[in-house]
Amino acid sequence: MNTPGDTMPNTMVGKPSLPEKSSVSLSKQSQEFQKRILLIDQTIQQYLSTDGGEPAILYEAAHHLIKAGGKRLRSLITLLCCEAVGGDIARVLPITVAAELLQTASLIHDDIIDCDEIRRGVRTVHEKFGRDIALLAGDLLIAQAFRIIGEEGTPEMIAAMGTGGVRMAEGEAADLFMSPDHDDTFTKEHYLYMIERKTAAFMEEAAKIGAITGNATEAQKRALVEYGGCLGFAFQLRDDILDVEASQQVANKSTLSDLRLKRGNYPLVHALEVCTNKERHKCLAALTKGDYEVVLQIIEKYDAIQFTYKLAQSYVTQAKQALQDFGFQTQALLEQVADFTLVRDY
Amino acid sequence: MNTPGDTMPNTMVGKPSLPEKSSVSLSKQSQEFQKRILLIDQTIQQYLSTDGGEPAILYEAAHHLIKAGGKRLRSLITLLCCEAVGGDIARVLPITVAAELLQTASLIHDDIIDCDEIRRGVRTVHEKFGRDIALLAGDLLIAQAFRIIGEEGTPEMIAAMGTGGVRMAEGEAADLFMSPDHDDTFTKEHYLYMIERKTAAFMEEAAKIGAITGNATEAQKRALVEYGGCLGFAFQLRDDILDVEASQQVANKSTLSDLRLKRGNYPLVHALEVCTNKERHKCLAALTKGDYEVVLQIIEKYDAIQFTYKLAQSYVTQAKQALQDFGFQTQALLEQVADFTLVRDY
């Protein structure tokens, strides 16, 4: 996949206004999504209800975030990519559960690392159940996901999920080392490398395992994987915008988690690359002191949110382009999912 | 598998003397082991040398314990169980690497939970690289193990490894809740439940994936899995003995990790079950205060180490019995491995 972030789009001049945000979830946008997400939720529910074990608290911890909801975006992509090539929904549904379990495992471990307290409107697993149980709950979910694929999938899917897991761990680790305290890593280049692994890889794998389940041809598979990867970039960039955008209005520190944790955030990294050297030093000092108003002013001054939005938009365009010429049965829905990543505000 | 610990062997009277310990590793016991462990080590080495990725420190952390050595016991069992049924060594070697990676992942996460500082004579991964990188290094190794099986193995192996992972997480979690502070869980019954998952399950899976690679029949597979499970129990009981035995001589606190962490330890749990109520209270109070001399006296008074040794011995006997009547090509070696678990002192 090309990474549009490597070169600056010529169109990025002026101050384009951002689109209206949408707090409407995908499932409320159309019946087509609603019925699929319901199907995924029912399958997950069914799996969880028969998935007992001891100690009960380990399973409670493992199920905590899954029950709290979530967008089910990865599962939906797996399902839609299987349907895209005429695959059997009944065959792919257990696979979507595996995708959801793996995704949840990575969130649980991620929250431990980031010391996050809230996720999906509930306390994070380590906050509620303690760090040790949270770590094991993540391991349990990974093992369960692979068990499902072992029972319902193919070796190719396993290899794809294994590769996705490797890249995700690499991305998470790269994220740990990305800090404004280390000038050489706090760059857009490094940031895109990081999210390519941390977010895009897993979306790619979600698309790939759906495509494999549907017996896609190699060319179809490549197109759907390209779609998934681009979607992952757009998704992460939108996340970054949401992190600093809401904050621009109210400087509500609870939403500025990237700044607080001194983690990568595309608007911030962009602003630091284009501002003057004096502003850069001022901004870095402000980050250290926790004076986020100064940081947000520099992000505002250099239109960094609009720049990031345009980049996300170019990934969405690339995602849609990847789908052309294949006559995918769910092409319109996949395109709507891509558009959704740009307007979602949750 | 029957759990011999459920019923007391009649032979457990008097004070049988323990056998001579052996600091000789399996590979030094015979050329047959030496050449196989060399083969496993070479394959692991080859895998690690081509297994690059970024950030480099993540891979360094993931490889740290593997390079420090280890008994390669699980890999050896996988190899011997494949050979037992005439399986192809070249086909099983990559699978042994997967077993080693998974095993290492569980050790890394386990050490985080137990706050252990030393493993295999080197600093633990979280001590050397920090907790966050250690957590991700474990996740990386799990993903790599599954990727290998996806590329080289079969769905049945994945399901087996997934099941092993689930039981291991359950066992680890059960271990967390096993404490002398909670009388209802600090029992031999609970302890055997816990190690059945924490240690035996993984040995079973190591045997199973070897057997599957060698195209074992269902009956052969069951026998080898039974062997692996019994070996796991014997192995863990020997670990427990080593933890309190060396300490009986010198009360060297650094070896009393089970007591220090208030974790399950079979000799301790047995002593607490058979001693008087007064002694039990005295022993529990001593554990809380860290007065380990008192605890070791009670273990000594009730011959708890000898009792544990006899139990381990009965698992070894059961492991060997499971192998009978199949004409396994590596039967003698598998029996020697079983005997080794009783004499090893590392």
Chai-1 contact restraints between the chains, C-beta under 6 A:
chainA,res_idxA,chainB,res_idxB,connection_type,confidence,min_distance_angstrom,max_distance_angstrom,comment,restraint_id
A,G53,B,E170,contact,1.0,0.0,6.0,A-B,restraint_1
A,P55,B,A173,contact,1.0,0.0,6.0,A-B,restraint_2
A,P55,B,A174,contact,1.0,0.0,6.0,A-B,restraint_3
A,P55,B,F177,contact,1.0,0.0,6.0,A-B,restraint_4
A,L58,B,A173,contact,1.0,0.0,6.0,A-B,restraint_5
A,H109,B,L135,contact,1.0,0.0,6.0,A-B,restraint_6
A,I113,B,D132,contact,1.0,0.0,6.0,A-B,restraint_7
A,D132,B,I113,contact,1.0,0.0,6.0,A-B,restraint_8
A,D132,B,L176,contact,1.0,0.0,6.0,A-B,restraint_9
A,L135,B,H109,contact,1.0,0.0,6.0,A-B,restraint_10
A,L136,B,A169,contact,1.0,0.0,6.0,A-B,restraint_11
A,L136,B,E172,contact,1.0,0.0,6.0,A-B,restraint_12
A,L136,B,A173,contact,1.0,0.0,6.0,A-B,restraint_13
A,D139,B,A169,contact,1.0,0.0,6.0,A-B,restraint_14
A,L140,B,A169,contact,1.0,0.0,6.0,A-B,restraint_15
A,I142,B,I142,contact,1.0,0.0,6.0,A-B,restraint_16
A,A143,B,G162,contact,1.0,0.0,6.0,A-B,restraint_17
A,A143,B,G165,contact,1.0,0.0,6.0,A-B,restraint_18
A,A143,B,V166,contact,1.0,0.0,6.0,A-B,restraint_19
A,Q144,B,V166,contact,1.0,0.0,6.0,A-B,restraint_20
A,F146,B,F146,contact,1.0,0.0,6.0,A-B,restraint_21
A,F146,B,I158,contact,1.0,0.0,6.0,A-B,restraint_22
A,F146,B,G162,contact,1.0,0.0,6.0,A-B,restraint_23
A,R147,B,A159,contact,1.0,0.0,6.0,A-B,restraint_24
A,R147,B,G162,contact,1.0,0.0,6.0,A-B,restraint_25
A,R147,B,T163,contact,1.0,0.0,6.0,A-B,restraint_26
A,G150,B,P155,contact,1.0,0.0,6.0,A-B,restraint_27
A,G150,B,I158,contact,1.0,0.0,6.0,A-B,restraint_28
A,G150,B,A159,contact,1.0,0.0,6.0,A-B,restraint_29
A,G150,B,G162,contact,1.0,0.0,6.0,A-B,restraint_30
A,E151,B,A159,contact,1.0,0.0,6.0,A-B,restraint_31
A,P155,B,G150,contact,1.0,0.0,6.0,A-B,restraint_32
A,I158,B,F146,contact,1.0,0.0,6.0,A-B,restraint_33
A,I158,B,G150,contact,1.0,0.0,6.0,A-B,restraint_34
A,I158,B,I158,contact,1.0,0.0,6.0,A-B,restraint_35
A,A159,B,R147,contact,1.0,0.0,6.0,A-B,restraint_36
A,A159,B,G150,contact,1.0,0.0,6.0,A-B,restraint_37
A,A159,B,E151,contact,1.0,0.0,6.0,A-B,restraint_38
A,G162,B,A143,contact,1.0,0.0,6.0,A-B,restraint_39
A,G162,B,F146,contact,1.0,0.0,6.0,A-B,restraint_40
A,G162,B,R147,contact,1.0,0.0,6.0,A-B,restraint_41
A,G162,B,G150,contact,1.0,0.0,6.0,A-B,restraint_42
A,T163,B,R147,contact,1.0,0.0,6.0,A-B,restraint_43
A,G165,B,A143,contact,1.0,0.0,6.0,A-B,restraint_44
A,V166,B,A143,contact,1.0,0.0,6.0,A-B,restraint_45
A,V166,B,Q144,contact,1.0,0.0,6.0,A-B,restraint_46
A,A169,B,L136,contact,1.0,0.0,6.0,A-B,restraint_47
A,A169,B,D139,contact,1.0,0.0,6.0,A-B,restraint_48
A,A169,B,L140,contact,1.0,0.0,6.0,A-B,restraint_49
A,E170,B,G53,contact,1.0,0.0,6.0,A-B,restraint_50
A,E172,B,L136,contact,1.0,0.0,6.0,A-B,restraint_51
A,A173,B,P55,contact,1.0,0.0,6.0,A-B,restraint_52
A,A173,B,L58,contact,1.0,0.0,6.0,A-B,restraint_53
A,A173,B,L136,contact,1.0,0.0,6.0,A-B,restraint_54
A,A174,B,P55,contact,1.0,0.0,6.0,A-B,restraint_55
A,L176,B,D132,contact,1.0,0.0,6.0,A-B,restraint_56
A,F177,B,P55,contact,1.0,0.0,6.0,A-B,restraint_57
